[in-house]
């Protein structure tokens, strides 16, 4: 049987924040801390191949189960600022000074907001969610809610059929994540997080930023927002990198083309200041 830990088994931990469990996985014990935030209906396990590679660069990597996902409790609030503060509080409770913050989709939105108050050295956004409103969000509930709470034996067949470019372990961990995910968390984001657009926040990000963007046919970043983001990145020595042929889950099906670019960019920051 193929191991689904890429040769580096993470340790599971949890911390209590505002009377709620925040669960996390950790790889490595380097002097720099990288924090990873997944998207809706995923879990910390989704980083099973990415985290060991980042750890090999000398990072201690912590991937959180986002609220209502994996083994983390739900939150009463679903707006992005509350989610961002919740994750920041978890980092503080674990004495993590974040050097590099990495977020995908919903996790990317959370990372953008966290970057406003955290002294980051590096920020990586993987096809981030940048805007939402209750009307358009409600139309997405059926799509993103499919399989939520269902046994993995039910979801594995259609996940495999629809994601032929994914490693079988990506499928396995996604099926587990769907089973663990709570419908309230999905609807909370899509229906109850308010009307928001965080594109303008890019102009205030001072950390060196890499924005990894899915193929033009698959990215969830609005075309109308792209020029402003690219201009903001340019002003702060950031980088916009759109990778052809990848879907929104770039680090799964597009792992072989996305991961080398991410590692290359992180190596460029090997001399960044480390805060203890």
Backbone torsions as a table, in degrees:
resi	resn	phi	psi	omega
1	UNK	NA	134.6	179.4
2	UNK	-72.2	132.2	178.0
3	UNK	-72.8	139.7	179.4
4	UNK	-105.4	40.3	175.0
5	UNK	-130.5	10.7	177.9
6	UNK	53.7	30.6	176.8
7	UNK	81.2	4.1	-179.5
8	UNK	-140.5	100.2	-176.7
9	UNK	-77.8	123.9	180.0
10	UNK	-77.5	161.5	172.9
11	UNK	-97.6	143.1	179.4
12	UNK	-97.5	134.4	176.6
13	UNK	-141.7	171.3	175.6
14	UNK	-149.9	154.8	177.9
15	UNK	-137.9	148.8	179.0
16	UNK	-96.8	122.6	179.1
17	UNK	-126.8	119.2	-179.1
18	UNK	51.8	45.7	177.5
19	UNK	65.5	18.7	178.2
20	UNK	-125.1	141.6	178.3
21	UNK	-75.0	129.6	170.4
22	UNK	-115.7	114.8	-177.8
23	UNK	-97.3	150.8	-178.7
24	UNK	-151.2	161.7	171.6
25	UNK	-116.4	147.5	-178.2
26	UNK	-134.0	135.8	176.3
27	UNK	-122.0	132.8	172.4
28	UNK	76.3	178.3	-177.4
29	UNK	-145.6	33.6	-178.6
30	UNK	-67.8	173.5	-176.7
31	UNK	-81.0	-19.1	177.6
32	UNK	-101.2	143.2	-179.9
33	UNK	-104.6	126.7	170.3
34	UNK	-111.8	132.6	179.0
35	UNK	-115.9	134.8	-175.1
36	UNK	-122.1	134.8	-176.5
37	UNK	-126.3	120.8	-176.2
38	UNK	-85.1	175.4	178.5
39	UNK	-92.4	178.9	-176.9
40	UNK	-62.7	140.2	-178.6
41	UNK	65.9	15.1	172.9
42	UNK	-108.0	-163.9	177.7
43	UNK	-156.6	176.8	178.1
44	UNK	-57.9	-27.4	-179.7
45	UNK	-62.9	-20.5	-177.5
46	UNK	-63.4	-18.7	-178.8
47	UNK	-90.6	17.1	-170.3
48	UNK	-55.3	-32.0	178.0
49	UNK	-96.4	-29.3	-176.2
50	UNK	-75.1	-46.4	-174.5
51	UNK	-59.6	-44.7	178.4
52	UNK	-60.4	-36.6	178.4
53	UNK	-64.9	-40.0	178.3
54	UNK	-70.4	-39.6	177.5
55	UNK	-58.9	-34.3	-178.7
56	UNK	-65.0	-14.5	177.8
57	UNK	-88.8	4.9	178.4
58	UNK	99.3	17.7	179.1
59	UNK	-96.0	149.1	160.5
60	UNK	-94.3	116.1	-172.4
61	UNK	-104.6	126.1	176.7
62	UNK	-120.6	120.7	176.8
63	UNK	-111.7	121.6	-179.0
64	UNK	-89.1	144.7	161.0
65	UNK	-77.1	119.7	-179.1
66	UNK	-67.7	161.2	-176.6
67	UNK	-53.4	131.5	179.5
68	UNK	76.6	10.5	-179.3
69	UNK	-127.7	156.0	179.7
70	UNK	54.4	-127.5	-179.2
71	UNK	-104.9	12.9	178.9
72	UNK	-90.2	145.6	177.7
73	UNK	-70.6	158.5	171.3
74	UNK	-67.3	160.3	170.5
75	UNK	-111.7	158.7	177.1
76	UNK	-79.9	-23.0	179.2
77	UNK	-111.5	146.1	-176.0
78	UNK	-121.0	-2.9	179.5
79	UNK	-70.1	153.8	-173.3
80	UNK	-61.5	-42.3	178.3
81	UNK	-58.4	-39.0	178.4
82	UNK	-68.1	-40.5	178.0
83	UNK	-63.1	-44.6	-179.7
84	UNK	-61.3	-41.9	179.6
85	UNK	-67.0	-37.1	179.1
86	UNK	-61.3	-45.6	178.6
87	UNK	-66.6	-41.2	178.2
88	UNK	-61.4	-40.4	178.0
89	UNK	-64.2	-37.6	177.3
90	UNK	-64.1	-41.5	177.3
91	UNK	-61.9	-43.2	179.4
92	UNK	-62.8	-41.9	179.8
93	UNK	-64.2	-28.7	179.4
94	UNK	-94.5	6.6	-179.9
95	UNK	58.2	38.4	177.4
96	UNK	-94.8	119.6	167.7
97	UNK	-97.9	110.7	-171.1
98	UNK	-73.5	123.5	171.6
99	UNK	-89.5	-49.2	-177.6
100	UNK	-128.3	126.3	179.6
101	UNK	-113.1	128.1	-175.9
102	UNK	-125.3	127.6	-179.3
103	UNK	-139.2	139.7	177.0
104	UNK	-112.3	131.2	173.1
105	UNK	56.6	-116.0	175.5
106	UNK	-57.2	-40.5	175.8
107	UNK	-63.5	-31.0	176.3
108	UNK	-67.7	-41.5	175.7
109	UNK	-60.4	-44.2	179.2
110	UNK	-62.1	-40.1	-179.9
111	UNK	-65.1	-39.2	178.7
112	UNK	-60.8	-44.2	179.6
113	UNK	-68.6	-40.2	177.4
114	UNK	-61.6	-33.5	-178.6
115	UNK	-64.0	-16.2	178.8
116	UNK	-73.6	-23.2	-175.0
117	UNK	-123.7	-10.5	-179.4
118	UNK	-99.5	143.2	178.8
119	UNK	-86.2	74.0	-177.3
120	UNK	-82.6	150.7	169.1
121	UNK	-92.6	-38.4	-176.0
122	UNK	-137.5	144.6	178.2
123	UNK	-134.2	127.8	177.8
124	UNK	-120.3	123.1	179.7
125	UNK	-115.5	120.7	-178.5
126	UNK	-105.9	104.3	-177.1
127	UNK	39.1	64.2	-172.8
128	UNK	-72.2	149.2	170.6
129	UNK	-78.7	124.1	-173.2
130	UNK	-117.8	-13.9	179.0
131	UNK	-157.2	152.2	-178.4
132	UNK	-163.5	152.5	172.0
133	UNK	-142.7	157.2	-174.2
134	UNK	-58.5	-32.5	-178.2
135	UNK	-69.5	-52.4	179.5
136	UNK	-68.1	-33.7	178.7
137	UNK	-63.1	-41.1	-179.8
138	UNK	-61.2	-31.7	179.8
139	UNK	-72.2	-14.0	-178.4
140	UNK	-99.6	-6.2	-175.4
141	UNK	-59.9	-44.8	-178.5
142	UNK	-63.2	-41.5	-179.0
143	UNK	-64.6	-51.7	-174.9
144	UNK	-82.7	-16.3	178.5
145	UNK	-87.5	-5.5	-178.8
146	UNK	-61.0	125.8	176.6
147	UNK	84.9	-6.7	-178.3
148	UNK	-64.9	127.6	179.4
149	UNK	81.6	-0.5	-177.9
150	UNK	-91.0	149.8	177.1
151	UNK	-59.1	145.7	-178.6
152	UNK	-62.2	-26.4	177.5
153	UNK	-63.0	-25.5	177.6
154	UNK	-83.2	-35.2	-173.7
155	UNK	-90.7	-25.1	-177.9
156	UNK	-55.2	-44.1	-178.3
157	UNK	-61.0	-46.6	-177.4
158	UNK	-78.3	-28.6	173.6
159	UNK	-63.4	-42.1	178.7
160	UNK	-64.1	-43.8	-177.7
161	UNK	-66.1	-35.2	-175.7
162	UNK	-86.8	-17.4	-173.8
163	UNK	-125.6	65.0	-173.9
164	UNK	-67.9	-18.4	179.3
165	UNK	-88.2	-7.7	-178.6
166	UNK	-79.5	147.5	169.2
167	UNK	-65.5	149.0	-177.8
168	UNK	-61.0	-24.9	178.1
169	UNK	-75.6	-29.5	172.4
170	UNK	-60.6	-42.1	179.5
171	UNK	-65.7	-44.0	-179.1
172	UNK	-59.9	-47.4	-177.4
173	UNK	-71.5	-30.5	176.4
174	UNK	-67.7	-41.0	178.3
175	UNK	-62.6	-41.3	177.3
176	UNK	-63.9	-42.2	-178.9
177	UNK	-62.6	-40.9	177.9
178	UNK	-62.0	-41.3	179.9
179	UNK	-64.3	-38.1	-178.1
180	UNK	-78.6	-27.5	-173.4
181	UNK	-65.2	144.3	175.9
182	UNK	-101.8	134.5	-177.6
183	UNK	-56.5	-33.4	179.8
184	UNK	-60.2	-33.6	180.0
185	UNK	-70.9	-39.3	179.4
186	UNK	-66.3	-49.3	179.9
187	UNK	-68.6	-29.9	178.0
188	UNK	-61.1	-45.5	177.4
189	UNK	-66.7	-51.1	-170.0
190	UNK	-75.3	-34.1	-177.2
191	UNK	-105.2	-30.2	-166.1
192	UNK	-121.6	17.9	178.3
193	UNK	-95.1	2.9	177.6
194	UNK	90.1	-176.0	174.5
195	UNK	-101.6	120.5	-173.8
196	UNK	-149.6	153.7	176.7
197	UNK	-148.5	113.0	-175.0
198	UNK	-101.6	14.2	-179.2
199	UNK	-54.6	-41.6	-177.1
200	UNK	-63.3	-21.6	-179.0
201	UNK	-67.6	-20.4	178.2
202	UNK	-58.5	-32.9	-177.9
203	UNK	-67.6	-18.1	-177.5
204	UNK	-105.1	0.3	178.8
205	UNK	-78.5	125.5	-179.5
206	UNK	-103.3	-17.1	177.8
207	UNK	-68.3	148.8	173.5
208	UNK	-62.4	126.1	-169.8
209	UNK	-123.0	134.5	171.8
210	UNK	-113.5	122.1	177.1
211	UNK	-109.7	106.5	177.8
212	UNK	-89.2	125.4	-171.7
213	UNK	-120.8	133.3	178.8
214	UNK	-68.2	167.4	176.8
215	UNK	-48.5	149.0	-177.2
216	UNK	-55.6	-26.2	180.0
217	UNK	-83.2	-8.3	-172.3
218	UNK	-126.4	-19.5	-175.7
219	UNK	-63.1	147.1	176.2
220	UNK	-97.5	2.8	176.5
221	UNK	-79.1	122.9	-178.8
222	UNK	-61.0	137.1	179.0
223	UNK	-56.9	-35.3	-178.2
224	UNK	-66.5	-22.4	-178.6
225	UNK	-89.0	-16.5	-171.5
226	UNK	-61.6	-44.5	-179.3
227	UNK	-59.9	-41.7	-179.7
228	UNK	-65.4	-39.6	179.3
229	UNK	-66.7	-45.7	-179.2
230	UNK	-62.1	-39.9	178.1
231	UNK	-64.5	-43.4	179.8
232	UNK	-64.4	-41.8	178.4
233	UNK	-62.1	-41.5	-179.8
234	UNK	-60.9	-37.0	-177.8
235	UNK	-69.0	-23.3	-177.8
236	UNK	-117.9	30.3	177.7
237	UNK	57.1	32.1	177.7
238	UNK	-88.3	178.7	-176.6
239	UNK	-139.7	133.9	174.1
240	UNK	-105.6	121.6	-176.7
241	UNK	-132.8	104.6	177.7
242	UNK	-96.1	128.0	-174.3
243	UNK	-111.6	112.8	-177.5
244	UNK	-62.3	144.5	175.3
245	UNK	84.9	-3.1	179.7
246	UNK	-95.5	153.2	173.6
247	UNK	-100.3	-173.7	-177.1
248	UNK	-57.4	-34.3	177.8
249	UNK	-88.0	64.9	-170.2
250	UNK	-58.7	-33.1	-175.3
251	UNK	-87.6	4.1	174.0
252	UNK	-102.3	-87.0	-179.0
253	UNK	-62.5	-29.7	-179.9
254	UNK	-98.1	21.2	-174.5
255	UNK	-54.9	-45.4	-173.5
256	UNK	-66.3	-21.9	177.7
257	UNK	-104.1	-26.9	-178.1
258	UNK	-83.0	-44.0	-174.6
259	UNK	-61.5	-44.0	178.1
260	UNK	-59.8	-35.5	180.0
261	UNK	-70.3	-38.3	177.8
262	UNK	-65.5	-46.7	-179.6
263	UNK	-63.1	-42.3	178.6
264	UNK	-57.9	-44.2	-178.1
265	UNK	-69.0	-39.0	178.4
266	UNK	-66.7	-34.7	177.8
267	UNK	-64.7	-30.9	176.8
268	UNK	-63.0	-22.6	-179.9
269	UNK	-99.9	22.2	-176.2
270	UNK	-64.5	-18.1	179.6
271	UNK	-102.9	10.0	178.0
272	UNK	-60.3	149.4	178.9
273	UNK	-63.7	138.1	178.0
274	UNK	-108.0	124.4	178.5
275	UNK	-95.2	132.4	178.3
276	UNK	-99.0	NA	NA
